[in-house]
Amino acid sequence: MRLRRMRKGMSLMKVFVSAKPAAKKDEVVQLDATHFKVSVKAPPQDGKANDAVERALAEFLGLAPSCVKVIKGHTSKNKIIEI
């Protein structure tokens, strides 16, 4: 799924992510158009897992990591991410 490039500061969409920190491997599974399951090796400490989720989702979508940001659910496994 390739997303078109947008001007800096503009949001294209919001996606819902179920995150699994401290997993055995990094993996992204797309459940439907706006829902993803993301497993990352990073531990849920000091925002490391959130950063890893952002990077994994960006790589999966073919975007720069700076285009993907957790906006809700920083301390929860259920997150809303703005792209």
Secondary structure as GFF3:
##gff-version 3
##sequence-region A 1 83
A	DSSP	beta_strand	14	20	.	.	.	ID=ss1
A	DSSP	beta_strand	27	30	.	.	.	ID=ss2
A	DSSP	beta_strand	35	39	.	.	.	ID=ss3
A	DSSP	alpha_helix	48	61	.	.	.	ID=ss4
A	DSSP	three_ten_helix	65	67	.	.	.	ID=ss5
A	DSSP	beta_strand	69	72	.	.	.	ID=ss6
A	DSSP	beta_strand	78	82	.	.	.	ID=ss7
###
